[in-house]
Amino acid sequence: MAQRHLDPTDRAPAKAVAHPASDTDALASYLRAQATEFLRALRRHRESGASPNGASPATRSAAPPVPPTTHVDTARALRRAARRLSGTLHTFQPLLDADWAEGMRPELAWLSGTLAMEHAYASRLDRLLQALHRLSGSSPLPSPRPVSGSAGAAAPPPTTPPTAHPDRGNLTVGAAKAGALLDRQLTLARTRAHSTALQALGSSRFHAVADKVALLASEVPLRTTGPLTAPAAATPTGLRPLATAAEDRLTDAVAALPLVTAGSPYNAQALVHGLSPDPSPHPQDAPWHQVRLLLRLHRYALEVLTGEATGHTADTDPDDCADVRLLAAGEALDLHRDASEAAAAAAQAARTPRIAPATAYALGVLHADQRHEVEAARYAFQHSWHKEPIRLP
């Protein structure tokens, strides 16, 4: 059973320290600010009525009252804070209590990943339907079905199928059925993800995470001072050395990417595996996904350093002071991830037994189109990465 704690926002600072006395002060200030944002989002989620049991007794009074908002907005805010907390714990773990950080980080990653699935399925379906409409030149395809607060609620039937375009031939013939098939499969997956998220927010596991975040908002478990062991002494424990190490990992990962190939707007070799019947993930995608994660960790580390240097408030969007090059690179990698997952969804739908040849053909064209989007995202990343860093004012 979760323990009751005092209201952590009574002691949490409203602003990050402008000139902290030490690296640990800057790190603690950033973690407290993100924990407070997490608790505010949790309060919004509870007041929105999306999950009556979505807050533990320790966190029901953890944040000041806020106006009601939507489930999507609150879930996004929870994911944002959880990602930043988890990434910061990963990068600056040598400055924190080791046992606490190792136990907290995977729980935050679990929460962020669970809450992200519903949005991922919804955006994937919207992306695929829009691509089908663009490729077939037909009337708009059915929009994604909304997921109601009840996981078992029935979804409305799709709208009228698109009309044929005389210049599109067999693609338009199968586009309507392909869109309906994708709508059924991804809407079912989205509904299940919605139910899973609600169950997670009402589980004892989430209550334990929320209680730890509530404590983090008032007291950060920093590494105890004392004699260092030999392995610890060899590890950089300063804020900037650890942030530099995160940047070095990103630089090494980018150097291993085929940026020369990505410098071409069309990479036929990358489509060979994607167009094969092999259902395994595309072998070239994994390194790019890893770079996306490392870029995110690098940006979070810069946010900690920026708070140390400029004293931004907790409500300031870190993107307002970010490197334009990193922002563009991150957007390109986000598009890369979305397109690769959409291509995988189209390929999975094409493997459905007993579908019409025209439907399978439309799904194959859709898959190839998304793989071309993947190559376009790599091309955009290659160009943005080689630009000189520019800081926003």
C-alpha positions in Angstrom: 0.0 0.0 0.0 1.3 3.4 -0.9 2.4 5.7 1.9 1.0 9.2 2.5 3.5 12.0 2.1 3.3 15.7 2.7 2.6 18.0 -0.2 5.9 18.2 -2.1 5.0 21.3 -4.1 5.1 23.3 -0.8 8.8 22.8 -0.8 9.5 22.5 -4.6 11.2 25.5 -6.1 9.2 27.4 -8.8 12.4 28.2 -10.7 15.6 26.4 -11.6 18.6 27.8 -9.7 20.3 30.4 -11.9 23.8 29.9 -10.5 23.9 26.7 -8.5 26.7 26.2 -6.0 27.5 22.8 -7.4 26.6 20.3 -10.1 24.4 18.4 -7.8 22.4 21.5 -7.0 21.7 22.1 -10.8 20.8 18.4 -11.3 18.5 18.4 -8.2 16.8 21.6 -9.3 16.0 20.1 -12.8 14.8 16.9 -11.4 12.5 18.7 -8.9 11.1 20.8 -11.7 10.3 17.8 -13.8 8.8 15.9 -10.9 6.5 18.9 -10.2 5.4 18.9 -13.8 4.7 15.2 -13.6 2.5 15.8 -10.5 0.7 18.7 -12.1 -0.1 16.5 -15.1 -1.3 13.8 -12.8 -3.6 16.2 -11.1 -5.0 17.3 -14.5 -5.5 13.7 -15.5 -7.4 12.9 -12.3 -9.6 16.0 -12.6 -10.3 15.2 -16.3 -12.1 12.1 -15.1 -10.2 9.8 -17.4 -9.3 7.5 -14.6 -11.0 7.8 -11.2 -8.3 5.7 -9.6 -5.4 7.3 -11.5 -3.8 8.9 -8.4 -2.5 7.4 -5.2 -3.3 9.0 -1.8 0.2 10.4 -1.7 -0.2 12.4 -4.8 -3.9 13.5 -4.7 -2.8 16.8 -3.0 0.6 16.9 -4.6 -0.1 19.7 -7.1 -2.2 22.8 -7.0 -5.7 22.7 -8.6 -5.8 23.3 -12.4 -8.6 23.6 -14.9 -9.9 20.3 -16.4 -8.3 19.2 -19.6 -8.4 16.3 -22.0 -7.1 12.8 -21.6 -4.8 13.2 -24.6 -3.2 16.4 -23.2 -2.6 15.0 -19.7 -1.2 11.7 -21.1 1.2 13.8 -23.2 2.3 15.9 -20.3 2.9 12.8 -18.2 4.9 11.1 -20.9 7.0 14.3 -21.4 7.9 14.6 -17.7 8.5 10.8 -17.4 10.8 10.8 -20.4 12.9 13.7 -19.1 13.1 12.2 -15.6 14.1 8.8 -17.0 16.6 10.2 -19.5 18.2 12.5 -16.8 18.6 9.6 -14.4 20.3 7.6 -17.1 22.8 10.3 -18.1 23.6 11.6 -14.6 23.3 8.4 -12.6 26.8 8.8 -11.1 25.6 11.9 -9.3 22.6 10.1 -7.8 22.0 7.3 -5.4 22.8 4.3 -7.5 20.1 1.9 -6.1 17.4 4.5 -6.3 18.2 5.5 -9.9 18.5 2.0 -11.2 15.1 1.1 -9.7 13.4 4.3 -10.8 14.5 4.7 -14.4 12.9 1.5 -15.8 9.6 2.3 -14.0 9.5 5.7 -15.6 10.4 4.2 -19.0 7.6 1.6 -18.6 5.1 4.4 -17.8 6.1 6.6 -20.7 6.0 3.7 -23.1 2.6 2.5 -21.9 1.1 5.9 -22.3 2.6 6.5 -25.7 1.0 3.5 -27.4 -2.5 4.8 -27.9 -1.2 8.0 -29.5 1.2 6.0 -31.7 -1.6 3.8 -33.1 -3.9 6.8 -33.7 -1.2 8.8 -35.5 -0.1 5.7 -37.5 -3.6 5.1 -38.8 -4.0 8.8 -39.7 -0.7 8.8 -41.5 -1.6 5.6 -43.5 -5.1 6.8 -44.5 -3.8 10.2 -45.6 -1.1 8.4 -47.7 -3.7 6.2 -49.3 -5.8 9.2 -50.2 -2.8 11.0 -51.7 -1.6 7.9 -53.7 -5.1 7.0 -55.0 -6.3 10.5 -55.7 -9.7 9.5 -54.3 -12.1 11.3 -52.0 -11.0 11.4 -48.3 -10.7 8.1 -46.6 -12.4 7.5 -43.3 -10.8 9.3 -40.4 -9.6 7.3 -37.4 -12.3 6.3 -35.0 -12.3 8.1 -31.6 -11.6 6.0 -28.5 -14.1 6.7 -25.8 -13.4 6.7 -22.1 -14.7 3.1 -21.9 -12.3 0.6 -23.4 -15.2 -1.6 -24.5 -17.3 1.1 -26.1 -18.3 0.4 -29.7 -16.7 2.6 -32.4 -18.8 4.2 -35.1 -18.7 2.6 -38.6 -16.4 4.1 -41.2 -17.7 6.6 -43.7 -18.5 6.0 -47.3 -15.6 4.4 -49.3 -13.7 6.7 -51.6 -14.8 7.1 -55.2 -12.6 5.9 -58.0 -10.3 8.2 -60.0 -10.0 7.4 -63.7 -6.2 7.7 -63.7 -5.4 5.5 -60.7 -6.5 2.1 -61.9 -6.2 -0.8 -59.6 -4.7 1.3 -56.7 -8.0 3.1 -56.2 -10.0 -0.1 -56.5 -8.1 -1.6 -53.5 -7.6 1.6 -51.6 -11.0 1.6 -50.0 -10.7 -2.0 -48.7 -7.1 -1.4 -47.7 -8.2 1.7 -45.7 -11.0 -0.3 -44.0 -8.6 -3.1 -43.1 -6.1 -0.7 -41.6 -8.9 1.1 -39.8 -10.1 -2.2 -38.2 -6.6 -3.4 -37.2 -5.1 -0.2 -35.9 -8.3 0.9 -34.2 -8.5 -2.4 -32.3 -4.8 -2.0 -31.3 -5.5 1.6 -30.2 -8.5 0.6 -28.1 -6.4 -2.1 -26.4 -3.6 0.4 -25.8 -6.2 2.8 -24.3 -7.5 0.1 -22.0 -3.9 -0.9 -21.0 -3.0 2.7 -20.2 -6.1 3.1 -18.0 -5.3 -0.1 -16.2 -1.7 1.0 -15.7 -2.7 4.4 -14.3 -4.9 2.5 -11.7 -2.3 -0.1 -10.8 -0.3 -0.4 -7.7 2.9 -0.2 -9.8 1.9 3.3 -11.0 1.0 4.3 -7.5 4.5 3.4 -6.4 6.0 5.4 -9.2 3.9 8.4 -8.4 4.8 8.2 -4.7 8.5 8.2 -5.6 8.1 11.1 -7.9 6.2 13.0 -5.1 9.2 12.4 -2.9 11.6 13.5 -5.7 9.8 16.8 -6.0 10.9 17.6 -2.5 14.1 15.7 -1.9 16.5 14.3 -4.6 18.4 11.2 -3.5 21.9 12.4 -4.4 25.0 10.3 -4.1 26.3 10.2 -0.6 29.6 11.9 0.1 32.4 9.6 1.1 35.5 7.8 -0.2 35.1 6.6 -3.8 35.6 3.0 -4.7 38.1 2.4 -7.5 35.5 1.9 -10.3 33.6 5.0 -9.2 36.7 7.0 -9.1 37.4 6.3 -12.8 33.9 7.5 -13.7 33.4 11.2 -14.6 31.1 12.6 -11.9 30.8 16.2 -13.0 27.7 17.6 -14.7 29.5 18.7 -17.8 31.7 15.6 -18.2 28.6 13.4 -18.0 26.8 15.6 -20.5 29.8 15.5 -22.8 29.8 11.7 -22.5 26.2 11.6 -23.7 27.1 13.8 -26.6 30.1 11.6 -27.5 27.8 8.5 -27.6 25.5 10.4 -29.9 28.4 11.4 -32.2 29.8 7.9 -32.4 26.3 6.5 -33.2 25.8 9.1 -36.0 29.3 8.4 -37.4 28.2 4.7 -37.7 25.2 5.6 -39.8 25.4 5.4 -43.7 25.2 9.2 -44.1 26.8 9.0 -47.5 24.0 6.9 -48.7 21.4 9.0 -46.8 22.8 12.0 -48.7 21.0 10.8 -51.8 17.3 11.5 -51.9 16.7 7.9 -53.2 18.3 4.8 -51.8 17.2 1.8 -53.8 19.3 -0.6 -51.7 17.3 0.3 -48.6 14.1 -0.9 -50.3 15.3 -4.4 -51.2 14.7 -5.9 -47.8 11.5 -3.8 -47.2 9.9 -5.2 -50.3 10.7 -8.8 -49.5 8.2 -11.2 -47.9 10.5 -11.4 -44.8 8.3 -10.1 -41.8 11.3 -9.2 -39.7 12.0 -5.5 -39.0 14.1 -3.6 -41.6 17.8 -4.1 -40.6 18.7 -0.5 -41.4 16.1 1.0 -39.1 17.5 0.0 -35.7 20.7 2.1 -35.8 18.6 5.2 -36.7 16.1 4.5 -33.9 19.1 4.2 -31.5 20.4 7.6 -32.7 17.0 9.1 -32.1 17.1 7.9 -28.5 20.7 9.2 -28.0 19.8 12.5 -29.5 16.9 12.8 -27.0 19.3 12.0 -24.1 21.7 14.6 -25.4 19.0 17.3 -25.5 17.8 16.5 -22.0 21.4 16.8 -20.8 21.6 20.2 -22.5 18.4 21.2 -20.7 20.1 20.5 -17.4 23.1 22.6 -18.4 20.9 25.4 -19.8 19.0 25.6 -16.5 22.4 25.9 -14.8 23.5 28.7 -17.0 20.3 30.8 -17.6 17.9 29.9 -14.9 14.8 29.2 -17.0 11.6 28.6 -15.1 10.1 25.2 -14.9 7.3 26.3 -17.2 9.7 27.4 -19.9 9.7 25.2 -22.9 13.3 23.8 -23.3 12.8 24.0 -27.1 12.8 27.8 -26.9 16.5 27.7 -26.0 17.6 24.7 -28.0 20.0 24.3 -30.8 18.1 24.7 -34.1 20.2 21.9 -35.7 19.2 19.5 -32.9 15.6 20.4 -33.3 15.6 19.8 -37.0 17.6 16.5 -36.6 15.1 15.4 -33.9 12.1 16.2 -36.2 13.7 14.2 -39.0 14.3 11.2 -36.8 10.7 11.4 -35.5 9.5 11.3 -39.1 11.8 8.4 -39.7 10.4 6.4 -36.8 6.8 7.2 -37.8 7.3 6.2 -41.4 9.1 3.0 -40.6 6.4 1.9 -38.2 3.7 2.9 -40.7 5.4 0.8 -43.4 5.6 -2.1 -41.0 1.8 -1.8 -40.3 1.0 -1.7 -44.0 3.2 -4.8 -44.5 1.4 -6.6 -41.6 -2.0 -5.8 -43.0 -0.9 -7.1 -46.4 -0.2 -10.5 -44.8 -3.9 -10.8 -43.7 -5.2 -14.1 -45.1 -7.7 -14.2 -47.9 -7.6 -10.5 -48.9 -8.4 -9.5 -52.4 -5.4 -9.0 -54.8 -6.3 -5.3 -55.3 -6.3 -4.8 -51.6 -2.9 -6.4 -51.3 -1.6 -4.3 -54.2 -2.8 -1.1 -52.6 -1.1 -2.1 -49.3 2.1 -2.9 -51.2 2.2 0.5 -52.8 1.5 2.1 -49.5 4.3 0.2 -47.9 6.8 1.3 -50.6 5.6 4.9 -50.2 6.3 4.9 -46.5 9.7 3.4 -47.1 10.4 6.3 -49.4 9.4 8.6 -46.6 11.9 6.8 -44.4 14.6 7.6 -47.0 13.5 11.2 -47.2 13.7 11.5 -43.4 17.3 10.2 -43.5 18.1 12.6 -46.2 16.7 15.5 -44.1 18.7 14.3 -41.0 21.9 14.2 -43.0 21.5 17.8 -44.2 20.4 19.1 -40.8 23.2 17.3 -38.9 26.0 18.8 -41.0 24.8 22.4 -40.5 26.5 24.7 -38.1 24.8 24.9 -34.6 22.5 27.9 -34.3 21.0 28.8 -30.9 17.5 30.3 -30.7 17.3 33.6 -28.8 
